[in-house]
């Protein structure tokens, strides 16, 4: 048994292997349940507190620790405790009012048999199309879970995880394939995230206000704003709907009407505290219960009795439509057009608003940055040591973070003991070396496609000894095809050539 922050009693029924149910002791009202998720209190037994769906706490010392999420608050935080008590009283009142409602209440004496009831009611559930994209996100990596190690960046990441899963549904469920760059963020079969990089990227676009996650109130940073920023950067247009203090039926109506997932924000927070939660709803029952992915490992299919849950706000992206970046200086029939669109859309190689400048030289820094973007722009540290090592590199150098990352991971080496030459043009053989090292960093597999050995080209003797393995790797896989039978290894890559090389690398990789 657990208590809320106002002293009201709840029971947690834990089923064998997996599954749990939480109900209000006085009324028998079921608040939430799942046949597949583990009990949020499975690993703890004493000093347990509950405050509604997603709010599971354990008191230890002088701190309330969330049972499954990376968050906590101190018992001396009177504002947070007051908010928790208010939310507890609201939930208790709703349960008492619904005490005679057979839809929401159970026979408490028979609670141990409820797992069979849960399985039986599953057939009466309704779902959005392609809901399995969300239901199948079970692990933290698949959901895009990310814990920011820098406390200065704010609290939790549940809203960003929910937004990421929503965008993934549009990419894989709705078929808007340009929504997310698969190579940078998704697993090998493109069905799920491969870690928290996408969530981290969404966080970099803004810190939203938990009291108005949908942007209904004027002047607040909102999750709607962040999703819109992302869409603009990736050449997509979004249409959204949002509201604060919604009814449970509103959530279900949106799921049914828009046939798209709905982000549901729970209303238990102190402004700026981060102690609020967001879940992604993708199914519903006729009695207004909702089915949601919590964004926590194995909490991918939880039913919430929404009429008993204090909702803060909801957000739905009702439509996403991509449009191609404007490129005036490469005809759509040109061999490099698709590659240029890809590189410009995802910020891999970009320059100017409407032009790609295909004949301009590609610098070593720009080519390194293209790989850095494909690697999801990892966070860096220790840049000062790299800056001290090279006389032509400092904090203001273009593509600074990409260069630090590449040097630290053995992808980029200096042109001498003291220079790294980020502004020099990248030669075709240098590019091959970088890509071969990059494939090792990503643990990409590149099966040979029967391309010619580099030694078959007329100017193979001009290839530097350090680059011969890489050039042969690239020609055998048709990443480098040669020009009129020549490799031209010392020639600087033009931007269209660099784009095509990157595009071929992405489309041939298995990672």
N, C-alpha and C positions, 0 to 999 in steps of 0.2 A: 504494500500500500504506500501511497505517496500523498503529500499534502500540498495544497496551493499556498500562495503567499498571504492568504487570509485565513488559513487554518481549516479549510474545507478538505474533506477526504475523497481520494480517488483510488480506484483499484487498477492495477496493471496485471493482466492475465498474459502469461508467457507460455506459448505453445512449444511442444517438442520440436527440436531442430530449428525451425524458423516460425515466425508469426507472433503477433501480439495484439492486444486489445486494451484500450484504456476507457474506463467508464466512471461516471460520477456516482459516488457511493449512495447518497441520499435519494437520488431520482432513478438511478439505473440508466441514465442517458449515456450512450456510447459517443465518445468524442472523436476517436480515430482508431483505425485498425488496419492491419495488413497481414495477409497470409504468407508473405515472402520475406518481409523485412525483419531483422532481429529486434528484440525488445530494446528500446533506448536505455533501459536500466539494467541490461543483462549483466554487466560487469560490476554493478554496485548494489549494496543492500541497505545502507543506512543513510539518514539525513537527505532524503530524496524530496525534490520539489517539482511541481508541475504548474504550468501556466497556460495550457492550451497547446494545440498542435505545433510541433517543432521547438517548444520551450521546455526542455528537460534539464533540470539542474541538480547538482550534488553539492551540499554545503560541507566545506572542509576548512578547518581553521577559522578564518574570518572572511572567506571568499566563497561565492557561489560560482561553481564551474559548470559550464554546459556539458551534458553527458556525452554528446557526440560531435559537437562543433568546437572549434578553437576560439572560445570566447569565455569571458568571466566578468563578474563585477563584485565589488567589495561590499561587505555588510554595512560599512559606514556611508555608502552612497545612498543617502536618504531619498533623493529624487528617483533613482532607479527602483528602490524598494517600494516607494509610493506608487509608481507606475505599475509595478508587478502586482501590488495589492489591488489596485483599481481594476486591472485586467482580470484578476482572479475573481473578484466580486461580480464583475459583469458575466463571466462564464458561469459562475454558480447560479446567478439569477436566471439566466437563460435555461439552464438545466432544470431548475425547479419549475419554471413555467412550462417546460416540455415534459414534465414527469408522467403525464398520462398519455403521451403520444407513443403509440406502439411502434411507429416507424423508427424513432430514435432511441427507445428504451429497450432493455433486455430484462429477462428474468435473472436477477443477480445470483440466484441459487444454481442456475444452470450455465453460468458464465464459462465454465471449463469446456463446455461443448460448443462454444461459439465458433471455433475454427471451421467446423463443418458448415455452419450457417454462412460464414464468409465465403467459402468456396461455392456454396449453392447460389448466393446472390450475384456472383460474378456474371452469370449469363444474362442478367437483366441490366447490365451496364451498357452505356452508349459511349462511343469514342469518336474523336476526330479521325479523318482519314490518315493512313500511314502512321498511326499512333505508336506502332511498334518501334519506330525510330527512337522515341523517347522512353518507352517501356524497357527497351533493351540496353539502355545506359545504366549499368549496374555498379561499376567500380568508380572510384574517385577520378582515375585517369580518363575514363570514358566520358564522364560528366564534365570534365574540365576543371576539377576542383583545384583551387589555388589558395595557398595561405601566404599572404604577403609578409615577408620577414621584416619589413621596415614599418615600425609602429607609426611613424610620422605620416604614412600614407592613409591612415584611417583604420576602420574596423574590418568587419568580415567581408566576404565576397559573394554571399548567397545571391544577391540581386544580379550580379554579373554572370554567375553560373547559370541562373535561370534564363537570362538574356542570351547567353551563348547557346544553350540547348534549344531555345526558340529559333535562333538563326540557323542552327544545324538542321532543325526540322524543315525549314524553308529550303535549305540546300539539298537535303536528301529525300525528304518526304514530299515536298511540294514541287521539286524538280527545278528550282532556281539555282542551277549549279554554280553560278558565279558569286553566290553570296559569301562563301568562305573559300579561301585558297587551300585546297585539299593537301597539297604537298607540304605546306608550312605547318598545318595544325592537326590534320586528321591521321588516323591509323592507316595501316597498309591497305585495308579494303575500303577505306573512306566512310565507314559506318559510324564512327565515334571519334571523339578527341583522343589524342595520345598523351595528354597531360594538360597542365594548366596554362599553357602559353596563350591560348586564345582569350581566356578569362583575364590574364594579365594585360593583354593588349587592350581589351575593353576598359579595364581600370585606368589605363594610361590616357583615355579620352576624357575622363572627368570623374569627380567624386560626387555622387548624387546624394541628395538630401533624403534621408529615410522618412521624414515626415510627409514628403510629397514625391514619391517615387515615380509618379506618372506625368508630372509636369502640368497638372491641372491648376495649381496655384501659380500666379505670375511671379517671375523673378527667381525661381528656384532651379538649380541644376537638377535634372531629372533623368531617370532611366530612359524615358522617351527621347530626351535630348541626346543621350549617349548613343542610342541605337541609330538616331538620325545622323549623328556625326560619322558613325561607322559606315552607314550606307552611302553618304556623300563621298567619303574617301574611296570607296570601292565601286563607284559609278553605278549605284543602285538608287532607286527611289522607293520610299516606304510610305504606307498609309497606316495610321494608327488610330486606336480608340482607347480612351482612358477615363477613369473616374475615381474619386475618393469616397470612402465609406460606402462601399457597394453592398447590395443585398446578395445573399447566397444565390438567389434565383438569377441575378444579373450575370454572375459567373457562368452558370449553366446555359443561360440564354446566349451569351457570346460564344461559348464553345459550339453550341448548336447552329447559330446563325452564321458565324464567320468560318466555321470548320477549321479552326486554327487554335494553337495553344494559347493559354492566358496566364500571364504572370500574376500571382496572387501574393500581396504583401500583408503579412500579419502585423497587427497594430499593438505592439508592446515595445515601446522604445522611449528613450530620453533623447532629445534632439542632439545629434552628433555623437551619440554613444555607440552606435553600431549594433545595439542589442535589438534587432528586429530580424525578421526572417522572410525570405521570398521562396515560393515554390512554384513549379510550373504545372498547371492543370491541363490534362489532356483527355479526360473522360468525366462522365457525370451519370447520375441516376435521376429518375423522374421526381424523386423526393428532395432534390437539390444537394445531395451528397456529391462531392467531387473526388476525382481520382487524380493524384498528382505525383510527380517526381520531386522529391525533396532536395535533390542535389547532394545528398549524403550517401555514402557507399551502402548499397543494397536497399536503400529507401527509394527505390525507383517506381514502386506501385503501392501507394498508401491512400486509403479512403478516409476523407475528412468529413465529418458531419458539419458542413459549412454553416448551417443556421445557428450552431452553437459556438462558432469561432468568430472572434472579433476581427473583422477584416479591416485593413487600413486603406488599401487602394488596389486597383487592378489595371493591367495594361495588356492590350492585345495589338499585335502588328497584323493588320487585316490584309495587307498585300505588300509584296516586294517585287519590283520589276527592275531588271538590270538594263542598262543601256551602254553601248560601247563608248569608250573614251574617244574624244574627238582627235583624230590624227589627220591633219590636212596634207602632210608631205609624204605619205606613203599610200599609194592606191590600194584599194581593198583586194585587187587582183595580184598584188606584189607578193613575192615569196616570203617576205618578212612581216607581212601585215598581221597575221594571227599572233606571231611571237611578240610584236610590238604592243598589240592590244593587251595581251596577257601581262607583259612586264609593266605597262603603264597602269593597268587596272589595279594591280596589287602593290604598286610602289616599289617594284623591283629595279626597274630602270625607268626613270622619268625625267623629263626636262621640258619646261614650258607648258602652256595651257592647251594649245591646239596642234603643236608640231612635235615630232619625235626627233628631228634632226638626225636622220639615219646615217649620214656620211660623216658625222662628227666622230672624232676619236673617243674611245672609251679609256678612261684612266684606270690605273691599278686600284685606286680607292673606290671608284664607282663599281668596278667588277667585284671587288671584295664585298661591297655593300649589297650587291645583288644576292650573293650567297648568304650574307647575314640576314637579309629579309626572308629568304627561303628557310632559314633555320629558326624563324620566328623571333628574330632580334633578341637573343638571350641577354639577361642582365649581366653586366660586367663589373669587375672589381680589379684593383691593382693597376689602374691605368697609369699612375704616376711613374712606375718603374719602366713602362714602355716609353713614356715621354722622355725620361732621362736617358734612355739608351740611344735614341735616334735624334740627331741634330735637326732633321727636317720634319719633325712631328711634335705637335703640342696639343693642348686642350682645345685650341680653336681650329685645328685641322679638319677639313671636310671629311665626313664619314669616320669621325674619331672612334666611336664605340665599335663600329664594324672592324676597324683596323686592329684595335686592342684585342677584340675577340679572336680574330683570325690569327694574329701573332701568338697569342697565348695557347691556341689549340693546334699549332703546327701547320696551319694552312698557308700562312704568309710568312716569308722570311725576308730579311733585309737584303738590299742590293749590295751592301757592304757592311762592315762592322758598325758603322755609325749612320747609315742612311737606309730609309725604307721606300722612298720615292713614291709616295701616294699619288702625286700629280702626273707622273709619267704615264705615257700610253701603255696599255697592257698588250703584250704581243700574243700572237696566236698560241705559241708554245707555252708561254706563262699561264695563259688561261686554261690550257689542258692540264697543266700541273696543279693549278688551284682546284680544278674540278675533281681531279683524281683524289687529292687530299680531302676535299670536302665530302666526297662519297664515303671515304673511310670514317670521317667524323660522324656522318649520319648513319653509318653502317648500311648504306644503300647497296643493293645487289644489281649489277648490270650484266645480264647475260649477253654474250657475244652474238651479234646479229649477222655474222658472216661478212663483215666489212673487210676491206683490203688491209693488209699489213702496211704500216707506215713506210717500210722499206721499199714498197712498190712505187712510191711517188718519186718524181724526177729529181726533186731537190732534198731528198731525205738527208743527204750528207750535211745540209745546212742546219739541221736540228741540233741544238746544244745537247751535250752528253747527259746533262741532268734532266732533260725533258723527253728523252727518247722513249722511256717506258710509258710516260703519260700520253705522248702523241700516238703511240701504237695502240694504247688502250682506247683512245678517242676515235681513231680511224676505224678500228675493228667494230666499233659500235655505232658508226655513222654519226657520231657527234661532230666530228670534223670530216668534211667530204673532200676538201681540196678545191682548188680553183684551176681549171684547165690542166689537171694532172699534177699540180704543184701544191705543196703544203704551205709555202710562204710563211715559215715559222717565225721569222723576225718581224713580219708586218704587224702593225698595230691594228687591233680589232676596231672596226667601225661600230657604231651603236646598233645598227640593224643586224650585223653579224653577231654581236654580243647577245642581243635579244634572242636570235635564232639558236645560238649555242645553249643558252640558259633554258629555252623552251624545249629543246630536244633532250636536254639533261633531265628536266622535270618529267617529261612524258615517257621516258625510257626507264626511269628508276623504279625499283621495288624496295620500299622501306617501311 
